[in-house]
């Protein structure tokens, strides 16, 4: 289909993508960024988030509403990896990115493109493990690090996201994915934050941006928890400081009163001696 067929009335193309999270609690002493895992797609160009482009006939007429874009995300993710997000009740709008596309021939006119990244409460589903079509997605071979996983291997045709390969039937030998086809990867948040200047693929930049936004969200939430824990202690310290200041002022005032009274008594005694 021509790109113009998926533009809204203002000539904007809309995409909905998701951050699929799970928490690996096998090592409770590990840092939280190592426990948090994200399911992403690995293309030859780099890592991409699951999701797709708004389709008015399937998702709804107004892509400016989050409800319609959630429909886009549910439809796209289920088609790509078999994960059904329709039961998710919470959809956090994490990132919104706008692109200005230059014209590339008559089929690709100049346009604006909008990508919204959601975080659905995937972890609250009955089977929150990061799986793809019934099979666990393999961890990243680079030690759950995005570095290396983002490096080009062989350019995928058009760089487009394609549906994940179906799980093999029982007793069959899994076929090797075609070169350049997407492959699911489970990577820790720490690994996704380990990007560098070589990770220039646009869709990989979206992964990195989502990872940074999620990390900032965690910093805010845990900072708020720490603030609530520290506020009572700070209040007690402030009260104690005020009490010390009050006692110091009271002591200074008493000393000043005594110093002012002493000369008066001395003068009275001296007058008595003269008489």
C-alpha positions as CSV (number, residue, x, y, z in Angstrom):
1,X,0.0,0.0,0.0
2,X,1.1,3.5,-0.7
3,X,2.3,5.5,2.4
4,X,-0.3,8.1,1.6
5,X,-3.0,5.5,2.3
6,X,-2.2,5.5,6.0
7,X,-2.0,9.3,6.6
8,X,-4.6,11.1,8.6
9,X,-6.6,14.1,7.4
10,X,-3.6,16.4,8.2
11,X,-1.2,14.2,6.2
12,X,0.4,12.7,9.3
13,X,1.5,9.0,9.6
14,X,1.0,7.5,13.0
15,X,2.8,4.5,14.6
16,X,2.2,2.8,17.9
17,X,4.9,0.8,19.6
18,X,5.2,-0.9,23.0
19,X,7.8,-1.6,25.6
20,X,7.2,-5.2,26.8
21,X,8.7,-5.6,30.3
22,X,9.2,-8.4,32.7
23,X,11.2,-8.7,35.9
24,X,13.8,-11.4,36.4
25,X,13.8,-12.1,40.2
26,X,16.3,-15.0,40.0
27,X,19.0,-12.8,41.6
28,X,17.3,-10.5,44.1
29,X,20.7,-8.8,44.8
30,X,21.1,-7.7,41.2
31,X,20.6,-4.1,40.3
32,X,17.1,-3.3,39.2
33,X,18.2,-2.3,35.8
34,X,19.6,-5.8,35.4
35,X,16.4,-7.4,36.7
36,X,14.1,-5.5,34.3
37,X,14.0,-7.2,30.9
38,X,12.6,-5.9,27.7
39,X,11.5,-7.9,24.6
40,X,12.7,-6.3,21.4
41,X,13.1,-7.3,17.8
42,X,16.6,-7.6,16.4
43,X,17.0,-6.7,12.7
44,X,20.2,-6.7,10.8
45,X,20.3,-2.9,11.2
46,X,19.7,-2.9,14.9
47,X,17.1,-3.3,17.6
48,X,13.4,-2.2,17.1
49,X,10.4,-2.1,19.3
50,X,7.3,-4.2,18.6
51,X,4.4,-2.3,17.0
52,X,3.2,-0.9,13.7
53,X,1.4,1.7,11.7
54,X,-2.1,2.9,12.3
55,X,-4.7,1.5,9.9
56,X,-8.1,3.4,10.0
57,X,-10.1,0.4,8.8
58,X,-8.9,-1.8,11.6
59,X,-7.9,0.5,14.5
60,X,-10.4,3.4,14.4
61,X,-10.7,6.7,12.7
62,X,-8.9,9.1,15.0
63,X,-5.2,8.3,15.6
64,X,-4.8,11.3,17.9
65,X,-6.6,9.4,20.6
66,X,-4.7,6.9,22.7
67,X,-7.5,4.4,22.4
68,X,-7.0,4.1,18.7
69,X,-3.3,3.8,18.9
70,X,-3.6,1.1,21.6
71,X,-5.7,-0.8,19.0
72,X,-2.9,-0.4,16.6
73,X,-0.3,-1.7,19.1
74,X,-2.5,-4.7,20.1
75,X,-3.1,-5.7,16.4
76,X,0.5,-5.2,15.4
77,X,2.2,-6.9,18.3
78,X,-0.1,-10.0,18.1
79,X,0.7,-10.3,14.4
80,X,4.4,-9.9,14.9
81,X,5.1,-12.1,17.9
82,X,1.8,-13.7,19.1
83,X,1.7,-11.6,22.3
84,X,-2.0,-10.6,23.1
85,X,-2.1,-7.3,24.9
86,X,-5.8,-6.9,24.7
87,X,-6.2,-7.8,28.4
88,X,-3.8,-5.1,29.5
89,X,-5.7,-2.4,31.6
90,X,-2.9,0.1,32.0
91,X,-1.1,1.8,29.1
92,X,1.5,4.4,30.1
93,X,2.4,6.8,27.3
94,X,6.1,6.8,27.7
95,X,7.5,8.6,24.6
96,X,6.2,10.5,21.6
97,X,8.5,11.2,18.7
98,X,7.8,13.4,15.6
99,X,9.7,13.0,12.3
100,X,9.7,15.3,9.3
101,X,10.0,13.2,6.2
102,X,11.4,14.7,3.0
103,X,9.8,13.7,-0.2
104,X,11.3,10.7,-1.9
105,X,9.5,10.4,-5.3
106,X,5.8,10.5,-6.1
107,X,4.9,7.5,-3.8
108,X,6.7,9.0,-0.8
109,X,5.5,12.7,-0.4
110,X,6.8,15.0,2.2
111,X,5.0,14.3,5.4
112,X,5.1,14.3,9.2
113,X,5.4,11.0,11.1
114,X,4.4,10.4,14.7
115,X,5.5,7.5,16.8
116,X,4.0,6.9,20.3
117,X,5.6,4.3,22.6
118,X,3.4,2.8,25.3
119,X,4.2,0.6,28.4
120,X,1.3,-1.8,28.9
121,X,1.0,-3.7,32.1
122,X,2.1,-6.9,30.4
123,X,3.6,-8.2,33.6
124,X,0.1,-8.5,35.2
125,X,-1.0,-11.0,32.6
126,X,-1.4,-14.7,33.6
127,X,1.8,-15.6,31.8
128,X,4.0,-12.5,32.0
129,X,7.2,-14.3,30.8
130,X,8.7,-12.7,27.8
131,X,7.7,-15.3,25.1
132,X,7.1,-15.3,21.4
133,X,4.5,-17.6,20.0
134,X,4.8,-19.9,22.9
135,X,8.6,-20.0,23.0
136,X,10.8,-18.1,25.4
137,X,12.7,-15.4,23.5
138,X,16.5,-16.0,23.9
139,X,18.6,-13.6,25.9
140,X,21.0,-11.4,23.9
141,X,24.2,-13.3,23.1
142,X,26.3,-10.3,24.1
143,X,25.5,-10.8,27.8
144,X,22.2,-8.9,27.7
145,X,23.9,-5.9,26.3
146,X,22.7,-3.8,23.4
147,X,26.2,-3.2,22.3
148,X,26.9,-5.5,19.5
149,X,23.3,-6.4,19.0
150,X,22.8,-3.0,17.5
151,X,25.6,-3.3,15.0
152,X,24.8,-3.9,11.3
153,X,25.2,-7.4,10.0
154,X,23.4,-7.4,6.6
155,X,20.9,-4.8,5.7
156,X,17.3,-6.0,5.8
157,X,15.2,-5.3,2.8
158,X,13.8,-1.8,3.3
159,X,14.5,-2.0,7.0
160,X,10.9,-2.8,7.7
161,X,9.6,-4.9,10.7
162,X,8.4,-8.3,9.7
163,X,6.4,-10.9,11.6
164,X,8.3,-13.2,13.8
165,X,8.7,-16.8,12.7
166,X,6.1,-19.2,14.1
167,X,7.2,-21.7,16.8
168,X,8.2,-25.1,15.4
169,X,5.8,-28.0,15.9
170,X,6.6,-30.7,18.3
171,X,9.3,-33.0,17.0
172,X,10.3,-30.7,14.1
173,X,13.6,-29.1,13.6
174,X,13.5,-25.4,13.8
175,X,14.4,-23.7,10.5
176,X,17.1,-21.2,10.6
177,X,15.6,-17.7,10.1
178,X,16.3,-16.1,6.8
179,X,19.2,-13.7,6.7
180,X,17.9,-10.2,7.7
181,X,14.7,-11.5,9.2
182,X,13.7,-10.2,12.7
183,X,14.7,-12.1,15.7
184,X,13.2,-11.6,19.2
185,X,15.7,-10.7,21.9
186,X,15.3,-10.3,25.7
187,X,17.7,-7.6,26.9
188,X,18.0,-6.0,30.3
189,X,17.4,-2.3,30.8
190,X,21.0,-1.9,31.6
191,X,22.0,-3.5,28.3
192,X,19.6,-1.2,26.4
193,X,21.2,1.8,28.1
194,X,24.6,0.7,26.9
195,X,24.3,2.3,23.4
196,X,27.0,4.3,21.7
197,X,27.5,6.7,18.7
198,X,27.5,3.8,16.3
199,X,23.8,3.0,17.0
200,X,22.5,5.4,14.4
201,X,19.6,3.3,13.0
202,X,16.4,5.3,13.5
203,X,14.4,2.5,15.0
204,X,17.2,1.6,17.4
205,X,17.3,5.2,18.5
206,X,13.7,4.8,19.5
207,X,14.6,1.8,21.6
208,X,17.4,3.8,23.3
209,X,15.0,6.7,23.9
210,X,12.4,4.5,25.4
211,X,15.0,2.9,27.7
212,X,16.2,6.3,28.8
213,X,12.7,7.5,29.5
214,X,11.9,4.3,31.5
215,X,15.1,4.8,33.5
216,X,14.2,8.4,34.3
217,X,10.7,7.2,35.3
218,X,12.3,4.8,37.7
219,X,14.6,7.5,39.1
220,X,11.6,9.8,39.7
221,X,9.6,7.1,41.4
222,X,12.3,5.8,43.6
223,X,13.5,9.3,44.3
224,X,9.9,10.0,45.6
225,X,10.1,7.0,47.8
226,X,13.4,8.1,49.3
227,X,12.0,11.6,49.8
228,X,9.0,10.2,51.7
229,X,11.4,8.2,53.9
230,X,13.7,11.2,54.5
231,X,11.0,13.8,55.2
232,X,10.2,12.7,58.8
233,X,13.9,12.7,59.7
234,X,14.3,16.1,58.1
235,X,11.3,17.4,60.0
236,X,12.7,16.1,63.3
237,X,16.1,17.6,62.5
238,X,14.5,21.0,61.7
239,X,12.5,20.9,64.9
240,X,15.6,20.1,66.9
241,X,17.5,22.9,65.3
242,X,14.7,25.3,66.1
243,X,14.6,24.1,69.7
244,X,18.4,24.6,70.0
245,X,18.1,28.1,68.5
246,X,15.3,29.0,70.9
247,X,17.3,27.8,73.9
248,X,20.4,29.7,72.7
249,X,18.4,32.9,72.3
250,X,16.8,32.4,75.7
251,X,20.2,31.8,77.3
252,X,21.6,34.9,75.6
253,X,18.7,37.0,76.7
254,X,19.1,35.9,80.4
255,X,22.8,36.7,80.3
256,X,22.2,40.1,78.8
257,X,19.6,40.9,81.5
258,X,22.1,39.9,84.2
259,X,24.8,42.0,82.7
260,X,22.4,45.0,82.5
261,X,21.4,44.6,86.1
262,X,24.9,44.2,87.6
263,X,26.0,47.9,87.0
264,X,22.8,49.2,88.6
265,X,23.6,47.2,91.8
266,X,27.2,48.4,91.8
267,X,26.1,52.0,91.6
268,X,23.7,51.6,94.5
269,X,26.5,50.1,96.6
270,X,28.9,52.9,95.8
271,X,26.3,55.6,96.8
272,X,25.8,53.9,100.2
273,X,29.5,54.0,100.9
274,X,29.7,57.8,100.1
275,X,26.9,58.6,102.6
